[in-house]
């Protein structure tokens, strides 16, 4: 392996480490006036009271500090992927244990191979089964090496010893339950050497002895394949690293009936590079599964009876259907359930029309018991394959759709365990189930791998909360142990004024709410708002009621219901109310998004919703009203609370605009072609309280091809994060809003970007991507303002990660909360963090239920010279600014708001995102078993259908949020 150990090597991308586009790496002492404050490259020394972790651990921590300091001196100031500027020192030390296990590797070499299957026609469809057959083949060459290799089940093989080249193995293919015969197709599996790894060279990376541009990720992927081999062959894999179905784990029901769901506990497993060594991160996880269904027709009938005729499209969300009518077991993905029955679904066979029911009787001798039921289409978008429901079974498998409210609640109840219970389960059941410890699979021995049986001790710190929160009546203290505060007899910092308002009562169901109930609700709500500091004019609101809405069984998409609601709202806004209070009888997944679309997009009126069956049952709904008041005050331009001056000092030393960014995507139930939605949220002044939003629709993410940094690797498909296409214009909108409110443009812009995985950080920074689009916005606003001086604020970009499995538990009982969690403000930036990257784990919130999950923050671009203390303490105190709660939140509020704005925007396209219609079928008719041409939809027609959906969604989106609301927090 050719590793260039020169930290200033010349093949660094030209724009890395520079302020704008292009340019060279600066020497440590070379700066320009626009570059911002010089970063403290050494950082203050770690405080001596930091808890000792023991001789070897302390030596590692000290060595890491020294190695990073040496690297910073050699490399100098670098903005892109900055080297950690030092470790944080603020806060009280706390000794923690983390679910990471040390890995020792004795073998010095490891080999990776590309798995190629020929002929390539249909290779993708048969590859997983083919590789399983390869495991069973008697080929002598294969038998001599099979005990020393691990597969990823797709295209990569890892070996502990070098395999002969070329290596080709012939495998005869047959389905499960089928007898191989002379006519069974043969495939050739070729193993082509990709890389021979000398383990000593990656060890240099782990000790900061090479440039941090060195890419260790392919080697980590290889070791993950080895570590996960046992679990891959004995359990059900969900995603890349989660495994379920281990012996002794029972199902937990999430919803009743044949079409209900159940949840299973399992384990997450992944190798992680940290300073000085590799570690394995093992976590407890839970995921929903389909219940096994012996006959799909029974499930369909049960669901149709219970839902009064609704279609079972939930089961068209990538579920695998098993059939045996061909004489062997065949598994296919269910594309959709048709709207026509088996005796009326027609296709062309040998030039004649025939029904699916008649085809199965003629060809297979099967007379259907229920020819009146729909059929399953298990084909593709290009070619339909129809199978009667009664011939389909569903095996236990992961559910990849969206859970409803009841299922979500049940899932959380089953999943939540104390930290001690989770860690005990990992040690006692996880490690043995994953074959990481004795008794273990001999494969780890073949690779010279041994895993520690002890979790890793980690030094943490508990950061202090803000000094106080500022309300109208003055400072309000915080309960540090809970990260929360009490609003009793406290008024908002700045209360909004309401001159005129209206109430809309939705009549949906058998009985309309009485006039007395309605009056009690709106008077109680008004009193709650007034107690919180909002002012209302001395007049009663206008109250309007819809007529009784059509029943859902008669109005499946609630389209007629929404027409009646819109008509009533249009009459109400003639009186020009400041906002409308919507009284819904119960939570409804169609009415709520429809109302938000009408108010936010079509009519431009603020709205807040109260669910009557919650407040009327509650004898003391004052807390409910107070929570709604938190939202309403911010919507109307008020400020619920601010932080004390000292806590925002790191932001006000220079005028700063905080930005949150996120992208939401269509799901399995969405129409093909449905767009993604991007949100950019930003503060407008030094209170950091009001945060308007910019929203955009854009093409949903596509699979793109990229080249791995290592030239010996083939081009591989890589699922990249969805970048924000119109980011320049969206940032321009936010900068204009800031200038309008504050009178000048910000000197610094700090971006919190959600939704980007660790392996995709560079995508945000590469030429023409999000960083460059933000810089383009700075140039564009400069042209608009026509100032002589160039406008170029310092830019910092921080990635927020929640989809990780790092968990912590205090070693000492005195450091634990009542349920065993770490306390709010716990931060970790040592021992299990990145080798070079400027990252840390922060748990700002109080983990009330289950085990608290920290947020993983990584600074990937920094012109501001942020120190570890600045960004860690600053992000923690900012977590107390969330306007909808009286407690610190787990994710920095700007990123949280971006997520809320995306969710609100999904309401505007609800008919596309949560469609009850099936995906576009392959054809209106097709072959019963997929043989022959049929009337398949060609690829270009399929893409045209997606484009039509996308165009229709854009038309429904229109101009987005109404101009009346655009510069408000309408989404909160």
N, C-alpha and C positions, 0 to 999 in steps of 0.2 A: 504494500500500500504506500503510495507516494504522498507523504505528508509534509507540507512546507511549514516549518516551525517558525519562520520569520513573521512576527506580528504585523510588520508593515509590508507584507508581500504585495507585489505589484498587480496581482490579478483581482484585487478588491474592486467591486463595482464602482464606477467613477463617482456616482452620486452619493455613495455611502460616506457619512461623516461630514457632509457639507450642508450649508444652510439652504441653498436653492437647488436648482437642477445642474448637474455637472460639477466640476471643480475637483480639487485634490484634497487629500487628507492633510489637515494642518498639524504642524508640530506642536508639542505641548505648550510652548511659549508664544505661539503665533496666533493672534486673535484679531478680529476686526470689530469695529465699533458697533456693528449691528448684531453681533453674535450673542449679546446678552452677558449676564454675569458669568465669570469663570467658575466652573464647577470645582468644589472642594474635592479633589481627587483622592485625598487620603481619608477624609472624614474624621470625626472625633473618635478617639479610642473607645473601645467597648468599656463600659463601666465595670469596675472590679467586682461589684456585687452580683453580676450575672451568675446564675446558678451553675455550678460546676457539673459537667456531665461525665466526669471520669477521665482518666489519663488519656486514652486513645482518642475519645471524642473531643476533649479540650484541645489536643494537638491538631486534630483536623480543622477545628474552627479557627485556630490561630494561623495555621498554614493557609487556609482559604483567604483570610484577610491579607496576608503577606503576598500571596500569589496575585490577587486582584490589584493590590497596590503597585506591584511590579508591572503588570500588564497596562495599567493606566498610565504609568510613567512612559512606557515605550510607545503606546498607541496615541496618547494625547486625547484631546476632546473629540468625542464622536457623537453625533446626534442620532443617527440611525442605529437601532439596537445598542444603546449605550451600555458600556460595561458598568456593572454595579459600582456606584460611587462610594460605597461604604455601607456599613450595617447600622440599623437604627439603635439608638440608645435610650430613647424616652420610655417612660413607664416603669412599672414595678416588675422585677423578674419573676417568672413563674416556671416551674419545671413541668414539662409536658411529656406525654408519650404519644407517638404517632403510628398509624397503621402502615408503617414501612418496615421492610425486613432487609437486612444487609445480604448481598450476594457475593460469594467468592467464586472465582473462576481460575482453575488451574491449567486448563488447556491453553496453549498459546496460539492455536490456529482454528479458524472456523471458515466454512465455505458456503456460499449461497449460489443457488442454481435457478435458472428460469425453466419452468415447466411448459412445454409446448406440445399441443395435441394436433395430430394430423390424421385424416383430412380435417380441414377447419370447418367444413360445412356441418352445422348442427353441433359443433364441438362445445359451444357455450351451454347448450341445453343438456348435454350428457356428461359434462366434465366432472361434476361432483360424484356422480355414480361411477364414472370411469376411474377416478382416483381411488375410490373404495375397492373396486375390482383389482386395481393395480396392487393394493395391499395384500390381496389374496392370491396373486399370481404365483406360479411355481418357477418363473424364470430364474435361473441360477444366479445370474449377475445381480438381479434385484434382491434375491434372498441373502446374498452375501453382504449387502449394505443396508437392508431395511431397518435393522436394529439401531443404526447410528444416524438416521435422518428424521426430520420433522417436516410436515406439510402445512401450508396455510389453507389447503383446500381449494386454492384457486390457481395461482401461477408461480408460487415461490416454494422452493425446497431448501432446507438448511441441513448441512451435513457436518459431522464432527471429523470426518476424514475425506480426503480428496477422492472423487469418483472417477472411474475411467471415462475418457473422452475420445470419440463421441459415445454417448450412452443412450441407446434406444431400446424400448421395450414394447413388444406387441401385446395388446390386450384385446380380447374378444368381449364385445359388449352385449349384455342382456339385462333385462329389467328384473327387479326383485320378484321372486316367485316364478320367473320364467326359466325354462331349461335352455342352456346354450346349445346351439346346433350348427351345422356346417354353413348355414346361411346367415348366421349372426354376424353383424358388421365388425370389422377389425379396425382398431385405431393404433397409431404409433405414438407413444409418449416419449419425447426427447427431453433430456436434462442437459442444459447448456450452462457452463460455468459463467457466473456473473462476476464474482469477486472472491478473492482469497484474502481473508482478514488476518493480519498479525495483531493480536490483542494488545501487545505492548504499545502500539501506536495510539489507539483510542485511549489507553490509560494516560497518555500525555495530555490529552484533552481534558480528562477528568481532574488533572492536577494543574490545569491552566498553563501547560507547557507549550501549547500551540495557539495559533490565532483562533478566536472564537467564531470565525467564518467556517472553520472545519465542520463538516456535516456528519454528525455521529448517528443521525436518525436511521439510516439503513441498517446499521449494526444493531441498534435497539430493536428495530422491527424483527430482525433475525432472531434475537434472543427471546422476544415475545412469542415467536412461533414455537420455539423449543419449550418455553415455560408453559405454554398453553396447549401443548400437544395432547397431554393426558385428558384435560378437560374437553378439548375439541372432539375427542374420540369417545368420550363416555357421557357427555352431557349435551344439553341444547344450548348452542351459542346464539346470543342476541347481540347484534352489533359486532364490534371487533373484540371486545374484551370481557363481556358478561356471560356467565354460564349458569344454567338452571337445570332442574331435574335430577338433583343428587338424591341418593337413597335417604329415606327418613324424613323428607320434607313433604308435608301434606299441603293440599290446596286450600286457599282461603277464599271463600265465595265473595265476589264483589256484587253480583246481581243474579237473581233467580232465573230459573227456566233453562231450556235447552240452548237458547241463544244468549244466555247470560255469560258472564266472564268470571274467572277465578285468578287468583294471584299466587305466585310461587316466590319463595326466597331463594337467593343464589349468591354468587360471589363475583366480584370484579377482580381482574388480575392484569397488571401491567408493569413492565420494567421501566425504571426511571433513572436517568443519569444525575447524580449529585456529586458534589466535590469529593474526589478521592475514591469513589466506588460507584457501583451500580446498586440500586435497591429495587425491591419488588413492592409495589403498592397493592394491598389486598383489602377490599372493602365488601361490606354486606350490601346487597341491593335486592330490589323486588320489582317484578314486572307482571303485567296482566297477560293471561293466556285465554284462548278459546277453550271452552269445555269440549271434550270429545263428543262428537255427534255421530251416532250410528247410521242414521238416515237423514239427509238434509231436508227431505220433504216434511218430516215430522216437525223439525225445527221451524220450517217456513210456515206451516199451518199454525203452530202455536203462536208464533210472532204475529201473524196476520190477524188471528182472533183477538189477541190482546191489544193490538194497536189499531184495531178497526180498519183494516185494509191497507195499512202502510206497507211499502215495499221493504224487503230485507236487504237494502243496499249496504248496510253496515258490514255484511259478510262479503261484499265485493271489494274489500280493502286489503288486497294482496293476501288473502287467505289461501292456503294450499288445500286442494281437494284431492282425495284419494279415491280411485276407482279400481275395480277388479273384474269388470265384465268382459275384458279382453282375455282373461285367463291368467293374468299376472297383475301385480300391483303397479299402478301408474299414478304419479303425483303431478298435478298441474296447478297453476295459479288461477284462481277464479277471477275472471275479468268483470263479470256482471251477472245478474239474474235478469232474464228477459221479462218483458211485459206481456208476452204472448205465451200460451200454453203449449205443451208438447205436441198436442194434436193439431195446433194451428201455426206452429213455427215451421215454415216451409223453406226448403233449399232445393237446389238443382242437382240431380244425380243422373248421369248418363243421358243428359238432355231432357229429363222429365222431372216435374215437380213432385216432391214427396215430403211428408211431414216427418218430424223427428220420431214421433211415436211409431209410425209405420216402418221407418227405417230400422229401428231397434227390433221390431218384430220380424221383419224380413231377413235381416243380416245376422242378428244374434239370438233369435228365437225368444226374445224377452217381450212378453205382453205386459205393458205398464199397468200398475194398479191405479195410478193417478195421472192419466194423460191430460187432465184438466188443469194441472199445476204448471207454472212456468218451468223453464229449463235453465240449467247453468251453462254459461258460455265460458269455457276454459281454454279458449284460443288466445289470439293476440289481437292487437288493433288492426292488423292486416288480414287476419283470417280467423273466422269464428269456428269453434268446435263445440257443438251442442251435446250436452249429456243430461238426461232426465234427473231431477233432484233425488228421486228415490234410489238412484244408483251411485250417489255421491256420499262419501263419509268425510268427516273432518276430524283429524287427529289433534291431540293437544299440541298447540303451537302458539308463539307469541302473537298478541294482538297489537297492531301498530296504528290503530285509529285513536280517536279522542274519547276519553271517558266522560260519562255524564256526571252531574253533581253528586249523585248518590254513590256511584262507583268511586269517584275521587275521594270522597269522605271515607268510605270503607277501606280504600287502598292505604290512605294515610294512617288509619287506625291500626291496620295490620303491620304496616312498615315501621312504625315508630317504636324504637327500643332505646333504652338508656345507653349512654356511651359504654358503660361497663359491660352491659349485656352484649352489645355489638362486638366489642373487642374480645370478649370471652368466646363468642361464636366463631370469630375469625381464627383464633388460636386452636380451639378444640375441634372445630368442624371444617373450617375453611382450608387450612393448610393441608390436612390429610385428604380432603375431598379433591383438592387440586393437585394432589401428589407432589407437593413441594417439600414435604418432610417425610420421615419414615412412618409407615412403609411407603416408599416412593417408587415411581417408575424408574427403571434402570436407565432410561434415556438421559436423565440429568447427569448420571454418572458418566455416560458416554461423552458428554460435553464438558466434563469436569466442573459441573456446577453444584454448589451447595448453598442452601438457604438457611439463614439464621432462624431459630424458633422463637426469638425474642423481638418484640417491637422496639423501635428506635426511640431513644430518649432525645428530646428536642428542647432547646432553650427558647422560651417565649417571653413576652412582656405583656403586661396589662396596661394599655394606654388610658390616660384619664379622659373623662368626658369633657365637653365644653364647660367653661366656668359657670355659665348660666345661659338661660334662654330669655330673650327679650320679648315681653308682652306689653300691652298698653299700660298696665299698672306698674311696670318695672320688671326687674330680673326675677326669674323663677328658677329655683334650684332643681337639680337632677338627682335621681336616685342612682348612684353609680353601679350598684350591684345588679340593677334591673335594666339600666339604660333607658329609663322611662321617667315620666313626670305626670303630675296630676293637674288637670285643668279646672278643678272645682273653684268657682268664684273668680275665674281668670278670664279677662277679655282679650280678644285678638289684638295683635300689635297694631294693625290697621283694619278696622271693620269696614266692609262695603256698605253702601247705601242703596236701599230699594225704594223707588218711588211708586212703582206699580207692579203687581205680579198677578199670576193666574194659576188656577188649579184645574187639572184635567183628570176626570175620573174615568177609568177604563172599565166598561161593563162587559166582562168576558166570563161566561159561566151561567149557572142557573139563576143566581141571586145577585142583584146589584147591592153595593154597600149602602147603608141607610144614610140619610142626610145628617143624622146625629153623629155617626161614626166619621163621616167625611169632615164635618166641622171640628170635631175633637182632634183629628189628625192635623189639619192645617193650622189650627190655633196652637196646638202643642209644638208643632214644628217652628212656627214663628217665634214662640216664646223661647225655644231652645236657641234659635239664631240670635235673638236679642240678648239673651244672657251671655252669649259668647262675644258680644260686642258689635254685631251688625245692627243697622238702624233701618226700620221700616216706617213708611209713611202711615199716618193714622187713618187708614181706610182698609176695608175688607177686600180680599182678592176676588176676582171674577172666577166663579166656579162653573165649569161646563162638564157635561157627561156625554160620552159616546152613546149611540144606540147599542143594543145588544149585538155583540159581534157574532158572525157566523161560527158555528162549531168547527173545531179543527178537522174533524172527520169529513166535513163538507167543503172546507177551505184549507187544503193540505199545506200550501205555501203561505197561508195567512195573507194573501194578496188583497182579498176583499176587506179583511179586517183593517189592513193598513190604509186603504182608501178612506174608510170611515174615520180612522184616527186622524189622518191628514186633514180631512175636511173640517173636523172639529178644531184642530189646532189653528188652521187658517182663520177661522172665525175668531178665535181667541186673540190672535196677534194684531187684529184690527185695533185693539185697545193699547197697543205698544207696551206690553209688559216687559219688565227687566228680565224675568225668567218665568218658566212654567214649572210648577210642581206636578209631576206625573204620579198618579196613584194607580199602581198595578195590583190586581187582586192576588197574584202569585207570580213567582218567577217563571218567565216564558222565554224560551230560546229563540223565538221568531219575532215576538212583539218588541222586545227590548232593542235589538239591533235595528229593527225597522223604525222605531221612534227616534233613535239617535241619528239615523240617516236623515229623517225628515227635519229634525231640529237643527242639526249641525251643517248639513249640506244644502238642503232645499230651501229652508225658510230662514235660517240664520238667527235662531233664538236659543238662549241658554236653557238647559233643562236639568232637573235633578229628579231622581226616581225614588219612590218609597213603595215597598212591597207591603200591602195591607195585612196579609196573613201573618207577617212578622210583628208588626206594631200592635195590632188589635189583640193578639194573644198575650202580648207582653204587658204586664200591669205597670211597669215602670219604663216606658220607651224613651225617657229623657236622654239616655246614653246613645240610643239609636239616632235621635234627632241631632245630638251634638256631633256625631260622626258625619252626618250628612251636611251639617253646617260647615265643617272643615272643608268639604269639597266646594260648597256654594261660594264661600267667601273668596277662595282662590280663583274660581271661575270669573267672579265679578270684579277682579282686580285688587282685592284686598290682600293683606299679608297676615297669615296666621301667627307666625313668630319668626324671629331672627336669632342669630347667635351673637354673643358678646363680642366686643371689638378685638379682644385678645385672641379669641378662637378663630377669627377670620383674618388675623394679621398676615398670615402667609399668602392670602389672596389679595389683600388691599395694599401691600407694599408697592405693588404696581397695579393699575386698573386691569382687572381680569374678567374675561368672559368664560364661564364654564359651559361645556357643550356635552350633550349626551346623544349617542347615535345607535340605531338598531335597525334591523331588517326582519320582517316577518314573512313567512312563505306559505303558499297553499299547502294543504295537507292531503292525506289519502282520500278524503271525502270531497275534495274540490274538483271542479270541472277541469279537464285537461286544457291548459292554456291560461288558467287564472294567473294574474300577475302577482308578484311580490309587492310588498309595501315597505317603503323606507321612511324613517322618522329622524329628524334632527331637532333637538331641543336645546335652548340656550338661555342663559340668564340675561337680564337687560340692565342691571345696575349693581351697585355694591352691596345691596341687601341679599342678593342671591336667592330671592324668594319667588319672584315671578319669572316663569320659564315658558314662554310661548313656543309653538311647534311649527315646523314645516313638514309636510307630508307629500309623498310622491308614489305613484304606481310605476312599476318597471317590469320588464320581462323577468320571469322567474329564472332561477339559476339553472345553468345547463352544465353538463359534463364537458370539461375541456381537457385538452392534452397538454402536458408540460414535460419538460426534460428534467430528470433528476440531476443534481449537481455532479454526480459521479458519472463520467462518460461511459463507463462499462455497463450502465444500466439502460434497459430499453425505454422507449417512451411509454409512459403508463398513464392511464386515466386517473385524474385526480379531482375529487369533489372539492372545489374551492368555495370559500365563503362568498356570499352574495355581496358584491361591492355596490355602493350607492352611486348610481349612474349620474344623477342630476345634482351631485353634492355641491358643485360650485355655486349654482343658483340658490340652493337651499341655505348655504352658508352666507351668501350675500343677503338673503332675507333676514337672517339672524343678526348680521352686522348692522344692517340698516335699522333694525328694531333697537339694538343697543345704542346706536348713535342718537336716535330720536329721543330715547328716554334719558340717557346720561349726558348728552350734549357733545360727546366725543367718542372716538373709537377706542376699544380696549388695547392696552399695551401688551397683554398676554392672552393667549387662547389655550385653554387646557381641555382636551377632548377625552371623554370616557367612552370608549367604543365597546359595545357589547356584541356577542355573537360571533367571535372569531376564535378558532381553536389554536392551540400552541403551534402546530405545524404549518400554520397559514399566516403567521405574523408578517412575513415579508411581503405578502400579497397587498397589504395595506400600504406598504412603503414603495413598492416597485414603480417604475416610471409610468406616469399616466394614471396611477390609481388614486386612492383617497387622499393621501398626503399631498400629492401634486394638485389635486382639485381644490383642496383647502387653500394652498398657496395661490392658485389662480383667483380664488375669491378675494384674497388680500389685494392682488393687483387690480382686480375689477373695481373694488370699492374705492381704491385710490383714484382711479379715473373718474368715478362718479363725484367724489368730493372735490376734485380739482385742486387739491392742496399741492404746494410746491414740493414739500418734503415727501420722500417715498414712505408709504405706509407699509410697515413690515413688522407686525407684532411677533413676539417669541411664541413658538408653537410647541406644545407637548401633547403626545398621544399615549393614552394608557388603556390597555385592554383589560376588560373585566371578564373573568371566567367563573362560571358557576357549575359547569358540567365536569366536575372532577371528583375524585374519591378520597382526597386527603382529609383525614379527621384527626382531632386531637382530644386528649383527656388529661386533666391535671393529675399529677402523681400523688399530690397531697390532698386529703379531704378538705382542708381549710380553703383551698383555692377553687373548689367546685361550687356550682350553683345547687339549688335544692334538688334538681334532677340529675346532677352529676356532670353537667356541661362546664366548659370553660366560660369565664365571665365575659360580659360585653367589653370590647376593646382589646381582646387578645390578638396579638400580632406575632407572626413567625416569619423570619427572613433568613434563618440559618439551618443548616444541617440537611434539610430535605428540599431546599429550593434549588434554583438553576445554578449551574456552574458559573456562567458569565452574566446572564440576564439580570436586569434590575427588577426583581419580582419579590412579592411577599404575599402571605395569606393573612387576611384580616377578618375577624368575626366581630362586627360592630354591634350586633343585635343580641338580645337575650334569647337563647334557645329554649322556648317554652315547652315544646313537645318533641320527643325523640332526641336524636343527636344533632347538635348544631353544625351547620355546614358553613365554613368560611368562604369568602370570595377570594379568588386568586387574581391579584392585580399585577400586571407586567407593564413597565414603562418601555415602549418600543421606539419612541422618538422624543427627544428632549432638547430644546434650545434654551430652556429657562434655568438650567443648572439646579434642578431640584435635588435636594439631599434626601437621604432615606428618612430622616426625621420629618422633613417637610411633607413629603407625600404620604407617609404612613399616618402621622398625627392629623394632617390636614384632611385626608380622606375619611378618617374616623370621625372627626368633629363634623364634617359635612354630612355624615350619615344621620345627624340629628335634625337636618333641615327638611326632611320629608314632610310635606304639608298635610297628608291624609292620616297621620297617626300621631300619637303622643309618646312615641318611643323611637329609638334608633332602628334603622332598617338594615337588612343584610347586604344590600347593594347600594352603592353611592346614588343619591336621589336623581341626579341627571340621567344616569343610565336607566334607573327605574322608571322615570317619566317617559323616556323614549320607548320603553316596553309598553307602558300604558297607552301612549299615543298610537303605537302599532295596533294594539288590541282594539282601541276605539275605531281606527280606520278599517279594521276587518268588518265592523258592523256595516260600513257603507257598501261593501261588496259581499254581504252575507249570502245572497243567492248564488254566488259563484264559489265562495270559499266553503260553505256548508251546504252543498247541493244534495237534495234528496234524489236527484236524477242520476242514473248510472253514467259512467264514463262513456265517451263516444264509442259505440260498438264497432266491431270489425266490419260487419255488414248486416243488412236487414235479413239476410238469409245466408246459410253457409253449409258446409259439409257436416254431416253428423259426427264424423270422426276426423275431420280436417284433411282428408285426402282429396286431391284434385284441386282445381282452381277456385271453384265457387264464385261468389261475387265479392272478392276481397277488396278492401279499401287500400289503395296504393299509398305508398309512403308520402308522396306529395299531397294526396288528398287528406291524409291524417294531419300533416302539418298545416294544411289550409284550414282544417276544422279547428285546430288549436288557435290559429291566428284569428278566426272569427270569434272565438270565445274571448280572446284577449281584447279585440277591438270592441266587443260588446261591453266588456268590463270597463274599458276606458270611457266609453260613452256613458255608462252608469256613474262612473266617478265624476265626470264633467270637469269642473274647475276645482274640485276638492272642497275643502271647508269653505263655508260662506264667508265673504269679506267681513261681515259683522263680527265674526268670531275669530278670525285668523290670528290676531295678535293677543289672544287670551289663552288661559289654561282650560279650554273647553273640554279637554280629554280627561281631566282629573276626576 
